Amino acid sequence: MPIVDEVVNTIKKQIAKMLLGKKYSDYYDMDVVYEPDEEIFLITLKRLVFENKINEAEEYLFDRAENNPSENLKYIAIEFYTMVAEKSDKELEEAGFERIEINTGIMDIREVLDIE
């Protein structure tokens, strides 16, 4: 399964670079430690994506970003958009989500989180 891990890591790196911009190089030097409420939030996002409720998960992410942002939320967003990017076109279509929405969502969350 190493090839699958490489593909996932490549996708994650691309999303991290899009989301973090200039701060991207710091991302892989960090050991992100989530607070308990952030862990629960991330688990809930993952469950929604697993259930193919991608739009609901994205709304949940943006609601958190607008009402209860934290420093780690950008890393949670990277995890979320990586999981979505791993979905097949068929799965995305079944969820009522288009692949282009990944890029749009990343740019929108950057703005909401005020990432330069």
MOPAC internal coordinates of N, CA, C and O (Angstrom, degrees):
PM7 1SCF
backbone

  N    0.0000 0     0.00 0     0.00 0    0    0    0
  C    1.4441 1     0.00 0     0.00 0    1    0    0
  C    1.5346 1   113.39 1     0.00 0    2    1    0
  O    1.2310 1   118.67 1  -176.12 1    3    2    1
  N    1.3314 1   120.15 1     3.88 1    3    2    1
  C    1.4577 1   119.28 1  -179.26 1    5    3    2
  C    1.5294 1   113.33 1   -57.50 1    6    5    3
  O    1.2310 1   119.60 1   146.31 1    7    6    5
  N    1.3270 1   118.37 1   -33.69 1    7    6    5
  C    1.4643 1   120.37 1  -179.24 1    9    7    6
  C    1.5237 1   110.54 1   -65.48 1   10    9    7
  O    1.2310 1   120.31 1   142.96 1   11   10    9
  N    1.3217 1   117.00 1   -37.04 1   11   10    9
  C    1.4645 1   121.06 1   177.83 1   13   11   10
  C    1.5249 1   109.62 1   -65.10 1   14   13   11
  O    1.2310 1   120.53 1   136.78 1   15   14   13
  N    1.3276 1   116.60 1   -43.22 1   15   14   13
  C    1.4602 1   120.80 1   177.94 1   17   15   14
  C    1.5229 1   111.23 1   -61.41 1   18   17   15
  O    1.2310 1   120.37 1   140.14 1   19   18   17
  N    1.3235 1   116.90 1   -39.86 1   19   18   17
  C    1.4612 1   120.92 1   178.14 1   21   19   18
  C    1.5196 1   111.25 1   -62.84 1   22   21   19
  O    1.2310 1   120.47 1   137.18 1   23   22   21
  N    1.3279 1   116.71 1   -42.82 1   23   22   21
  C    1.4673 1   121.08 1   179.28 1   25   23   22
  C    1.5223 1   109.89 1   -63.00 1   26   25   23
  O    1.2310 1   120.38 1   133.68 1   27   26   25
  N    1.3278 1   116.89 1   -46.32 1   27   26   25
  C    1.4638 1   121.02 1   179.60 1   29   27   26
  C    1.5241 1   110.27 1   -61.99 1   30   29   27
  O    1.2310 1   119.92 1   136.53 1   31   30   29
  N    1.3223 1   117.76 1   -43.47 1   31   30   29
  C    1.4614 1   120.68 1   178.75 1   33   31   30
  C    1.5189 1   111.82 1   -64.23 1   34   33   31
  O    1.2310 1   120.07 1   143.04 1   35   34   33
  N    1.3208 1   117.48 1   -36.96 1   35   34   33
  C    1.4613 1   121.15 1   177.05 1   37   35   34
  C    1.5216 1   110.40 1   -64.35 1   38   37   35
  O    1.2310 1   120.54 1   134.87 1   39   38   37
  N    1.3248 1   116.58 1   -45.13 1   39   38   37
  C    1.4684 1   120.89 1   177.95 1   41   39   38
  C    1.5240 1   109.70 1   -60.97 1   42   41   39
  O    1.2310 1   120.55 1   133.85 1   43   42   41
  N    1.3228 1   116.55 1   -46.15 1   43   42   41
  C    1.4659 1   121.02 1  -178.78 1   45   43   42
  C    1.5289 1   110.71 1   -61.71 1   46   45   43
  O    1.2310 1   120.03 1   138.67 1   47   46   45
  N    1.3247 1   117.54 1   -41.33 1   47   46   45
  C    1.4653 1   121.09 1   178.58 1   49   47   46
  C    1.5241 1   111.20 1   -62.73 1   50   49   47
  O    1.2310 1   120.35 1   137.94 1   51   50   49
  N    1.3340 1   116.93 1   -42.06 1   51   50   49
  C    1.4620 1   120.51 1   179.28 1   53   51   50
  C    1.5245 1   110.75 1   -63.28 1   54   53   51
  O    1.2310 1   120.61 1   136.03 1   55   54   53
  N    1.3207 1   116.45 1   -43.97 1   55   54   53
  C    1.4614 1   120.55 1  -179.95 1   57   55   54
  C    1.5258 1   110.11 1   -66.75 1   58   57   55
  O    1.2310 1   119.88 1   137.66 1   59   58   57
  N    1.3209 1   117.83 1   -42.34 1   59   58   57
  C    1.4657 1   121.25 1   178.35 1   61   59   58
  C    1.5207 1   110.74 1   -60.83 1   62   61   59
  O    1.2310 1   120.59 1   138.88 1   63   62   61
  N    1.3171 1   116.48 1   -41.12 1   63   62   61
  C    1.4633 1   120.34 1   179.89 1   65   63   62
  C    1.5289 1   110.90 1   -65.38 1   66   65   63
  O    1.2310 1   120.56 1   138.67 1   67   66   65
  N    1.3395 1   116.53 1   -41.33 1   67   66   65
  C    1.4660 1   120.36 1   178.03 1   69   67   66
  C    1.5254 1   110.92 1   -65.19 1   70   69   67
  O    1.2310 1   120.35 1   138.45 1   71   70   69
  N    1.3146 1   116.93 1   -41.55 1   71   70   69
  C    1.4572 1   121.10 1  -175.19 1   73   71   70
  C    1.5221 1   112.34 1   -77.32 1   74   73   71
  O    1.2310 1   120.11 1   136.23 1   75   74   73
  N    1.3154 1   117.39 1   -43.77 1   75   74   73
  C    1.4579 1   120.88 1  -173.67 1   77   75   74
  C    1.5192 1   113.93 1   -90.42 1   78   77   75
  O    1.2310 1   120.10 1   161.23 1   79   78   77
  N    1.3289 1   117.42 1   -18.77 1   79   78   77
  C    1.4600 1   119.84 1   179.32 1   81   79   78
  C    1.5143 1   111.71 1    58.43 1   82   81   79
  O    1.2310 1   120.65 1    56.39 1   83   82   81
  N    1.3293 1   116.37 1  -123.61 1   83   82   81
  C    1.4614 1   122.05 1  -176.60 1   85   83   82
  C    1.5265 1   112.67 1   -62.08 1   86   85   83
  O    1.2310 1   120.19 1   152.20 1   87   86   85
  N    1.3188 1   117.23 1   -27.80 1   87   86   85
  C    1.4619 1   121.04 1  -177.07 1   89   87   86
  C    1.5293 1   112.36 1   -83.09 1   90   89   87
  O    1.2310 1   120.08 1  -176.12 1   91   90   89
  N    1.3230 1   117.46 1     3.88 1   91   90   89
  C    1.4669 1   122.13 1  -176.66 1   93   91   90
  C    1.5190 1   112.55 1   -56.30 1   94   93   91
  O    1.2310 1   119.86 1   138.82 1   95   94   93
  N    1.3183 1   117.86 1   -41.18 1   95   94   93
  C    1.4698 1   120.37 1  -175.95 1   97   95   94
  C    1.5268 1   111.54 1   -61.53 1   98   97   95
  O    1.2310 1   120.20 1   153.26 1   99   98   97
  N    1.3237 1   117.22 1   -26.74 1   99   98   97
  C    1.4611 1   120.84 1   178.58 1  101   99   98
  C    1.5238 1   112.21 1   -73.31 1  102  101   99
  O    1.2310 1   120.25 1   156.99 1  103  102  101
  N    1.3257 1   117.13 1   -23.01 1  103  102  101
  C    1.4630 1   121.48 1  -172.40 1  105  103  102
  C    1.5224 1   112.75 1   -59.91 1  106  105  103
  O    1.2310 1   119.85 1   133.90 1  107  106  105
  N    1.3096 1   117.89 1   -46.10 1  107  106  105
  C    1.4618 1   120.21 1  -176.44 1  109  107  106
  C    1.5254 1   113.00 1   -81.98 1  110  109  107
  O    1.2310 1   120.40 1   172.05 1  111  110  109
  N    1.3265 1   116.85 1    -7.95 1  111  110  109
  C    1.4592 1   120.30 1   174.55 1  113  111  110
  C    1.5261 1   111.42 1   -88.66 1  114  113  111
  O    1.2310 1   120.66 1   173.00 1  115  114  113
  N    1.3269 1   116.34 1    -7.00 1  115  114  113
  C    1.4573 1   121.20 1  -174.90 1  117  115  114
  C    1.5240 1   111.61 1   -98.48 1  118  117  115
  O    1.2310 1   121.89 1   -30.61 1  119  118  117
  N    1.2968 1   113.99 1   149.39 1  119  118  117
  C    1.4587 1   120.95 1   170.03 1  121  119  118
  C    1.5262 1   104.71 1  -112.76 1  122  121  119
  O    1.2310 1   120.50 1   -85.07 1  123  122  121
  N    1.3190 1   116.65 1    94.93 1  123  122  121
  C    1.4576 1   121.53 1  -174.43 1  125  123  122
  C    1.5260 1   109.32 1   -70.24 1  126  125  123
  O    1.2310 1   121.25 1   -53.05 1  127  126  125
  N    1.3180 1   115.20 1   126.95 1  127  126  125
  C    1.4606 1   121.87 1   176.74 1  129  127  126
  C    1.5230 1   107.05 1  -115.78 1  130  129  127
  O    1.2310 1   121.19 1   -62.45 1  131  130  129
  N    1.3195 1   115.33 1   117.55 1  131  130  129
  C    1.4552 1   120.45 1  -178.56 1  133  131  130
  C    1.5219 1   111.12 1   -88.49 1  134  133  131
  O    1.2310 1   121.34 1   -35.60 1  135  134  133
  N    1.3296 1   115.03 1   144.40 1  135  134  133
  C    1.4619 1   121.44 1   171.34 1  137  135  134
  C    1.5293 1   107.85 1   -70.79 1  138  137  135
  O    1.2310 1   119.76 1   -22.05 1  139  138  137
  N    1.3307 1   118.06 1   157.95 1  139  138  137
  C    1.4742 1   119.61 1  -179.38 1  141  139  138
  C    1.5284 1   114.28 1   -53.92 1  142  141  139
  O    1.2310 1   119.96 1   138.45 1  143  142  141
  N    1.3350 1   117.69 1   -41.55 1  143  142  141
  C    1.4702 1   118.88 1   179.34 1  145  143  142
  C    1.5233 1   111.66 1   -67.70 1  146  145  143
  O    1.2310 1   120.28 1   149.25 1  147  146  145
  N    1.3399 1   117.06 1   -30.75 1  147  146  145
  C    1.4634 1   120.39 1   176.50 1  149  147  146
  C    1.5286 1   110.52 1   -70.20 1  150  149  147
  O    1.2310 1   120.64 1   142.14 1  151  150  149
  N    1.3252 1   116.38 1   -37.86 1  151  150  149
  C    1.4711 1   120.93 1   176.53 1  153  151  150
  C    1.5264 1   110.26 1   -60.33 1  154  153  151
  O    1.2310 1   120.74 1   134.15 1  155  154  153
  N    1.3262 1   116.20 1   -45.85 1  155  154  153
  C    1.4673 1   120.99 1   179.15 1  157  155  154
  C    1.5205 1   109.99 1   -62.97 1  158  157  155
  O    1.2310 1   120.72 1   137.54 1  159  158  157
  N    1.3223 1   116.23 1   -42.46 1  159  158  157
  C    1.4624 1   121.25 1   178.59 1  161  159  158
  C    1.5284 1   110.36 1   -60.29 1  162  161  159
  O    1.2310 1   120.18 1   133.31 1  163  162  161
  N    1.3303 1   117.26 1   -46.69 1  163  162  161
  C    1.4639 1   121.79 1  -179.65 1  165  163  162
  C    1.5256 1   111.02 1   -64.08 1  166  165  163
  O    1.2310 1   120.15 1   138.72 1  167  166  165
  N    1.3091 1   117.32 1   -41.28 1  167  166  165
  C    1.4684 1   120.77 1   177.76 1  169  167  166
  C    1.5249 1   110.40 1   -61.76 1  170  169  167
  O    1.2310 1   120.56 1   138.44 1  171  170  169
  N    1.3244 1   116.53 1   -41.56 1  171  170  169
  C    1.4685 1   120.45 1   178.40 1  173  171  170
  C    1.5209 1   110.71 1   -63.81 1  174  173  171
  O    1.2310 1   120.23 1   136.90 1  175  174  173
  N    1.3395 1   117.17 1   -43.10 1  175  174  173
  C    1.4740 1   120.60 1   176.93 1  177  175  174
  C    1.5245 1   110.64 1   -59.29 1  178  177  175
  O    1.2310 1   120.81 1   133.75 1  179  178  177
  N    1.3236 1   116.06 1   -46.25 1  179  178  177
  C    1.4683 1   120.35 1  -179.41 1  181  179  178
  C    1.5250 1   111.22 1   -61.66 1  182  181  179
  O    1.2310 1   120.68 1   139.68 1  183  182  181
  N    1.3290 1   116.30 1   -40.32 1  183  182  181
  C    1.4719 1   119.96 1   178.83 1  185  183  182
  C    1.5198 1   110.36 1   -62.69 1  186  185  183
  O    1.2310 1   120.35 1   135.63 1  187  186  185
  N    1.3317 1   116.93 1   -44.37 1  187  186  185
  C    1.4622 1   120.54 1   179.71 1  189  187  186
  C    1.5274 1   111.21 1   -62.67 1  190  189  187
  O    1.2310 1   120.10 1   138.13 1  191  190  189
  N    1.3231 1   117.42 1   -41.87 1  191  190  189
  C    1.4673 1   120.89 1   178.26 1  193  191  190
  C    1.5259 1   109.57 1   -65.59 1  194  193  191
  O    1.2310 1   120.16 1   136.80 1  195  194  193
  N    1.3257 1   117.30 1   -43.20 1  195  194  193
  C    1.4637 1   121.51 1   178.36 1  197  195  194
  C    1.5269 1   110.71 1   -59.14 1  198  197  195
  O    1.2310 1   120.48 1   142.11 1  199  198  197
  N    1.3373 1   116.70 1   -37.89 1  199  198  197
  C    1.4637 1   121.72 1   178.52 1  201  199  198
  C    1.5289 1   111.88 1   -80.82 1  202  201  199
  O    1.2310 1   120.69 1  -177.04 1  203  202  201
  N    1.3272 1   116.28 1     2.96 1  203  202  201
  C    1.4641 1   124.25 1   179.52 1  205  203  202
  C    1.5335 1   112.26 1    64.93 1  206  205  203
  O    1.2310 1   120.57 1  -149.50 1  207  206  205
  N    1.3167 1   116.52 1    30.50 1  207  206  205
  C    1.4637 1   123.11 1   175.26 1  209  207  206
  C    1.5301 1   107.76 1  -100.39 1  210  209  207
  O    1.2310 1   121.70 1  -118.40 1  211  210  209
  N    1.3235 1   114.35 1    61.60 1  211  210  209
  C    1.4580 1   120.70 1  -170.97 1  213  211  210
  C    1.5234 1   111.76 1   -68.49 1  214  213  211
  O    1.2310 1   119.82 1   137.22 1  215  214  213
  N    1.3208 1   117.94 1   -42.78 1  215  214  213
  C    1.4635 1   120.00 1   178.96 1  217  215  214
  C    1.5231 1   111.06 1   -61.59 1  218  217  215
  O    1.2310 1   120.53 1   138.03 1  219  218  217
  N    1.3228 1   116.60 1   -41.97 1  219  218  217
  C    1.4635 1   120.92 1   178.04 1  221  219  218
  C    1.5312 1   110.47 1   -62.94 1  222  221  219
  O    1.2310 1   120.58 1   138.80 1  223  222  221
  N    1.3234 1   116.50 1   -41.20 1  223  222  221
  C    1.4621 1   121.14 1   179.16 1  225  223  222
  C    1.5252 1   110.76 1   -64.63 1  226  225  223
  O    1.2310 1   120.51 1   137.47 1  227  226  225
  N    1.3230 1   116.64 1   -42.53 1  227  226  225
  C    1.4630 1   119.68 1  -179.82 1  229  227  226
  C    1.5249 1   110.61 1   -65.58 1  230  229  227
  O    1.2310 1   119.99 1   139.93 1  231  230  229
  N    1.3175 1   117.63 1   -40.07 1  231  230  229
  C    1.4682 1   120.76 1   176.14 1  233  231  230
  C    1.5287 1   110.32 1   -61.36 1  234  233  231
  O    1.2310 1   120.65 1   139.23 1  235  234  233
  N    1.3132 1   116.36 1   -40.77 1  235  234  233
  C    1.4620 1   122.60 1   178.29 1  237  235  234
  C    1.5319 1   110.47 1   -61.72 1  238  237  235
  O    1.2310 1   120.42 1   137.42 1  239  238  237
  N    1.3277 1   116.81 1   -42.58 1  239  238  237
  C    1.4611 1   122.28 1   177.76 1  241  239  238
  C    1.5240 1   111.01 1   -62.27 1  242  241  239
  O    1.2310 1   120.39 1   132.30 1  243  242  241
  N    1.3279 1   116.85 1   -47.70 1  243  242  241
  C    1.4588 1   120.35 1  -177.88 1  245  243  242
  C    1.5265 1   111.60 1   -68.91 1  246  245  243
  O    1.2310 1   120.34 1   144.90 1  247  246  245
  N    1.3214 1   116.95 1   -35.10 1  247  246  245
  C    1.4592 1   120.13 1   176.56 1  249  247  246
  C    1.5269 1   109.95 1   -61.11 1  250  249  247
  O    1.2310 1   120.86 1   136.26 1  251  250  249
  N    1.3077 1   115.97 1   -43.74 1  251  250  249
  C    1.4731 1   120.63 1   178.26 1  253  251  250
  C    1.5273 1   110.16 1   -64.86 1  254  253  251
  O    1.2310 1   120.40 1   137.44 1  255  254  253
  N    1.3193 1   116.84 1   -42.56 1  255  254  253
  C    1.4670 1   121.01 1  -178.74 1  257  255  254
  C    1.5280 1   111.41 1   -62.85 1  258  257  255
  O    1.2310 1   120.62 1   142.43 1  259  258  257
  N    1.3141 1   116.42 1   -37.57 1  259  258  257
  C    1.4634 1   120.61 1  -177.75 1  261  259  258
  C    1.5250 1   112.58 1   -80.81 1  262  261  259
  O    1.2310 1   119.95 1   147.19 1  263  262  261
  N    1.3310 1   117.71 1   -32.81 1  263  262  261
  C    1.4603 1   120.57 1  -172.30 1  265  263  262
  C    1.5242 1   115.63 1  -108.34 1  266  265  263
  O    1.2310 1   120.10 1   158.31 1  267  266  265
  N    1.3129 1   117.41 1   -21.69 1  267  266  265
  C    1.4582 1   120.18 1  -177.12 1  269  267  266
  C    1.5323 1   110.16 1  -150.35 1  270  269  267
  O    1.2310 1   120.18 1  -122.43 1  271  270  269
  N    1.3377 1   117.27 1    57.57 1  271  270  269
  C    1.4657 1   119.33 1  -176.31 1  273  271  270
  C    1.5330 1   111.35 1   -69.26 1  274  273  271
  O    1.2310 1   121.42 1   -26.69 1  275  274  273
  N    1.3107 1   114.89 1   153.31 1  275  274  273
  C    1.4612 1   121.14 1   174.83 1  277  275  274
  C    1.5221 1   107.68 1  -142.50 1  278  277  275
  O    1.2310 1   121.15 1   -15.29 1  279  278  277
  N    1.3027 1   115.40 1   164.71 1  279  278  277
  C    1.4694 1   120.60 1   179.60 1  281  279  278
  C    1.5276 1   111.42 1   -59.49 1  282  281  279
  O    1.2310 1   120.43 1   144.94 1  283  282  281
  N    1.3155 1   116.78 1   -35.06 1  283  282  281
  C    1.4644 1   120.99 1  -177.17 1  285  283  282
  C    1.5191 1   114.09 1   -80.89 1  286  285  283
  O    1.2310 1   119.80 1   172.22 1  287  286  285
  N    1.3131 1   117.98 1    -7.78 1  287  286  285
  C    1.4635 1   119.42 1  -176.36 1  289  287  286
  C    1.5289 1   111.96 1   -62.69 1  290  289  287
  O    1.2310 1   120.09 1   149.46 1  291  290  289
  N    1.3221 1   117.44 1   -30.54 1  291  290  289
  C    1.4679 1   118.97 1   177.93 1  293  291  290
  C    1.5306 1   110.73 1   -64.94 1  294  293  291
  O    1.2310 1   120.29 1   146.45 1  295  294  293
  N    1.3240 1   117.05 1   -33.55 1  295  294  293
  C    1.4638 1   120.11 1   178.52 1  297  295  294
  C    1.5293 1   110.93 1   -74.59 1  298  297  295
  O    1.2310 1   120.91 1   146.38 1  299  298  297
  N    1.3154 1   115.86 1   -33.62 1  299  298  297
  C    1.4616 1   120.37 1   174.46 1  301  299  298
  C    1.5238 1   109.23 1   -65.15 1  302  301  299
  O    1.2310 1   120.34 1   140.18 1  303  302  301
  N    1.3352 1   116.96 1   -39.82 1  303  302  301
  C    1.4696 1   121.10 1   177.62 1  305  303  302
  C    1.5269 1   110.58 1   -62.31 1  306  305  303
  O    1.2310 1   120.11 1   141.05 1  307  306  305
  N    1.3248 1   117.40 1   -38.95 1  307  306  305
  C    1.4704 1   120.74 1   177.04 1  309  307  306
  C    1.5282 1   109.59 1   -61.20 1  310  309  307
  O    1.2310 1   120.34 1   134.61 1  311  310  309
  N    1.3214 1   116.95 1   -45.39 1  311  310  309
  C    1.4668 1   120.76 1   178.15 1  313  311  310
  C    1.5256 1   110.72 1   -60.33 1  314  313  311
  O    1.2310 1   120.77 1   134.83 1  315  314  313
  N    1.3281 1   116.13 1   -45.17 1  315  314  313
  C    1.4628 1   120.64 1  -178.50 1  317  315  314
  C    1.5235 1   111.21 1   -61.05 1  318  317  315
  O    1.2310 1   120.27 1   126.34 1  319  318  317
  N    1.3294 1   117.09 1   -53.66 1  319  318  317
  C    1.4611 1   119.34 1  -176.31 1  321  319  318
  C    1.5306 1   112.08 1   -68.53 1  322  321  319
  O    1.2310 1   119.56 1   154.05 1  323  322  321
  N    1.3242 1   118.45 1   -25.95 1  323  322  321
  C    1.4628 1   120.78 1   173.05 1  325  323  322
  C    1.5223 1   110.03 1   -65.92 1  326  325  323
  O    1.2310 1   120.48 1   134.62 1  327  326  325
  N    1.3308 1   116.69 1   -45.38 1  327  326  325
  C    1.4726 1   120.17 1   178.71 1  329  327  326
  C    1.5253 1   111.10 1   -61.18 1  330  329  327
  O    1.2310 1   120.78 1   139.11 1  331  330  329
  N    1.3215 1   116.12 1   -40.89 1  331  330  329
  C    1.4672 1   119.91 1  -179.85 1  333  331  330
  C    1.5273 1   110.02 1   -67.52 1  334  333  331
  O    1.2310 1   120.18 1   137.74 1  335  334  333
  N    1.3300 1   117.26 1   -42.26 1  335  334  333
  C    1.4699 1   121.28 1  -179.37 1  337  335  334
  C    1.5237 1   111.83 1   -63.48 1  338  337  335
  O    1.2310 1   120.15 1   153.46 1  339  338  337
  N    1.3275 1   117.32 1   -26.54 1  339  338  337
  C    1.4649 1   121.10 1   179.11 1  341  339  338
  C    1.5258 1   112.37 1   -74.87 1  342  341  339
  O    1.2310 1   120.02 1   165.20 1  343  342  341
  N    1.3178 1   117.56 1   -14.80 1  343  342  341
  C    1.4683 1   121.37 1  -179.68 1  345  343  342
  C    1.5282 1   109.79 1   -69.80 1  346  345  343
  O    1.2310 1   120.95 1   -30.88 1  347  346  345
  N    1.3126 1   115.80 1   149.12 1  347  346  345
  C    1.4675 1   120.39 1   175.92 1  349  347  346
  C    1.5261 1   108.98 1   -75.25 1  350  349  347
  O    1.2310 1   120.84 1   -17.70 1  351  350  349
  N    1.3291 1   116.00 1   162.30 1  351  350  349
  C    1.4634 1   120.12 1   177.18 1  353  351  350
  C    1.5213 1   110.85 1   -59.32 1  354  353  351
  O    1.2310 1   120.72 1   143.24 1  355  354  353
  N    1.3242 1   116.23 1   -36.76 1  355  354  353
  C    1.4644 1   120.65 1   179.47 1  357  355  354
  C    1.5309 1   110.52 1   -64.04 1  358  357  355
  O    1.2310 1   120.60 1   134.82 1  359  358  357
  N    1.3283 1   116.47 1   -45.18 1  359  358  357
  C    1.4690 1   120.22 1   178.81 1  361  359  358
  C    1.5245 1   111.07 1   -62.76 1  362  361  359
  O    1.2310 1   120.73 1   138.53 1  363  362  361
  N    1.3240 1   116.21 1   -41.47 1  363  362  361
  C    1.4609 1   119.69 1   178.53 1  365  363  362
  C    1.5262 1   110.70 1   -63.34 1  366  365  363
  O    1.2310 1   120.78 1   136.92 1  367  366  365
  N    1.3236 1   116.12 1   -43.08 1  367  366  365
  C    1.4616 1   120.88 1   178.82 1  369  367  366
  C    1.5300 1   110.45 1   -61.21 1  370  369  367
  O    1.2310 1   120.49 1   135.97 1  371  370  369
  N    1.3180 1   116.67 1   -44.03 1  371  370  369
  C    1.4656 1   120.94 1   178.76 1  373  371  370
  C    1.5274 1   111.60 1   -62.27 1  374  373  371
  O    1.2310 1   120.67 1   150.75 1  375  374  373
  N    1.3164 1   116.33 1   -29.25 1  375  374  373
  C    1.4638 1   121.50 1   179.60 1  377  375  374
  C    1.5279 1   111.89 1   -85.34 1  378  377  375
  O    1.2310 1   120.28 1   174.73 1  379  378  377
  N    1.3351 1   117.06 1    -5.27 1  379  378  377
  C    1.4570 1   120.07 1  -177.00 1  381  379  378
  C    1.5227 1   111.92 1    72.93 1  382  381  379
  O    1.2310 1   120.78 1  -147.61 1  383  382  381
  N    1.3186 1   116.12 1    32.39 1  383  382  381
  C    1.4598 1   122.82 1  -176.46 1  385  383  382
  C    1.5168 1   108.07 1  -127.86 1  386  385  383
  O    1.2310 1   120.38 1   -40.81 1  387  386  385
  N    1.3228 1   116.88 1   139.19 1  387  386  385
  C    1.4634 1   120.93 1   179.25 1  389  387  386
  C    1.5229 1   109.73 1  -108.02 1  390  389  387
  O    1.2310 1   120.77 1   -31.86 1  391  390  389
  N    1.3109 1   116.13 1   148.14 1  391  390  389
  C    1.4658 1   121.08 1  -178.02 1  393  391  390
  C    1.5362 1   111.85 1   -57.00 1  394  393  391
  O    1.2310 1   119.99 1   144.41 1  395  394  393
  N    1.3099 1   117.62 1   -35.59 1  395  394  393
  C    1.4715 1   121.11 1   179.77 1  397  395  394
  C    1.5230 1   111.27 1   -61.90 1  398  397  395
  O    1.2310 1   120.62 1   154.48 1  399  398  397
  N    1.3363 1   116.43 1   -25.52 1  399  398  397
  C    1.4661 1   120.41 1   179.78 1  401  399  398
  C    1.5259 1   111.98 1   -66.94 1  402  401  399
  O    1.2310 1   119.97 1   160.04 1  403  402  401
  N    1.3107 1   117.67 1   -19.96 1  403  402  401
  C    1.4639 1   120.54 1   176.51 1  405  403  402
  C    1.5248 1   108.88 1   -63.98 1  406  405  403
  O    1.2310 1   120.44 1   128.96 1  407  406  405
  N    1.3293 1   116.76 1   -51.04 1  407  406  405
  C    1.4691 1   120.69 1   179.54 1  409  407  406
  C    1.5198 1   111.25 1   -62.65 1  410  409  407
  O    1.2310 1   120.73 1   136.71 1  411  410  409
  N    1.3271 1   116.20 1   -43.29 1  411  410  409
  C    1.4607 1   120.66 1   179.32 1  413  411  410
  C    1.5227 1   110.15 1   -61.49 1  414  413  411
  O    1.2310 1   120.83 1   135.03 1  415  414  413
  N    1.3291 1   116.02 1   -44.97 1  415  414  413
  C    1.4623 1   120.51 1   179.65 1  417  415  414
  C    1.5159 1   112.39 1   -61.83 1  418  417  415
  O    1.2310 1   120.36 1   139.04 1  419  418  417
  N    1.3222 1   116.91 1   -40.96 1  419  418  417
  C    1.4661 1   120.78 1   178.87 1  421  419  418
  C    1.5215 1   110.28 1   -62.31 1  422  421  419
  O    1.2310 1   120.34 1   135.03 1  423  422  421
  N    1.3130 1   116.96 1   -44.97 1  423  422  421
  C    1.4635 1   119.81 1   179.27 1  425  423  422
  C    1.5312 1   110.99 1   -65.08 1  426  425  423
  O    1.2310 1   120.53 1   140.48 1  427  426  425
  N    1.3198 1   116.60 1   -39.52 1  427  426  425
  C    1.4679 1   120.63 1   179.67 1  429  427  426
  C    1.5290 1   111.71 1   -66.78 1  430  429  427
  O    1.2310 1   120.05 1   137.87 1  431  430  429
  N    1.3209 1   117.50 1   -42.13 1  431  430  429
  C    1.4724 1   119.74 1  -179.13 1  433  431  430
  C    1.5271 1   110.45 1   -69.26 1  434  433  431
  O    1.2310 1   120.42 1   147.97 1  435  434  433
  N    1.3221 1   116.80 1   -32.03 1  435  434  433
  C    1.4802 1   120.27 1   174.02 1  437  435  434
  C    1.5131 1   110.07 1   -58.69 1  438  437  435
  O    1.2310 1   121.21 1   135.63 1  439  438  437
  N    1.3289 1   115.29 1   -44.37 1  439  438  437
  C    1.4655 1   120.47 1  -179.44 1  441  439  438
  C    1.5296 1   110.87 1   -66.05 1  442  441  439
  O    1.2310 1   120.42 1   133.46 1  443  442  441
  N    1.3204 1   116.80 1   -46.54 1  443  442  441
  C    1.4683 1   120.63 1  -179.05 1  445  443  442
  C    1.5293 1   110.88 1   -62.16 1  446  445  443
  O    1.2310 1   120.30 1   139.65 1  447  446  445
  N    1.3219 1   117.03 1   -40.35 1  447  446  445
  C    1.4674 1   121.36 1  -179.38 1  449  447  446
  C    1.5256 1   112.53 1   -85.57 1  450  449  447
  O    1.2310 1   120.70 1   179.50 1  451  450  449
  N    1.3309 1   116.26 1    -0.50 1  451  450  449
  C    1.4638 1   122.51 1   178.13 1  453  451  450
  C    1.5306 1   111.70 1    56.85 1  454  453  451
  O    1.2310 1   121.35 1  -129.77 1  455  454  453
  N    1.3374 1   115.02 1    50.23 1  455  454  453
  C    1.4654 1   121.08 1   177.24 1  457  455  454
  C    1.5211 1   107.91 1   -94.53 1  458  457  455
  O    1.2310 1   121.01 1   -56.07 1  459  458  457
  N    1.3210 1   115.68 1   123.93 1  459  458  457
  C    1.4706 1   120.09 1  -178.44 1  461  459  458
  C    1.5014 1   111.24 1   -87.95 1  462  461  459
  O    1.2310 1   120.10 1   180.00 1  463  462  461

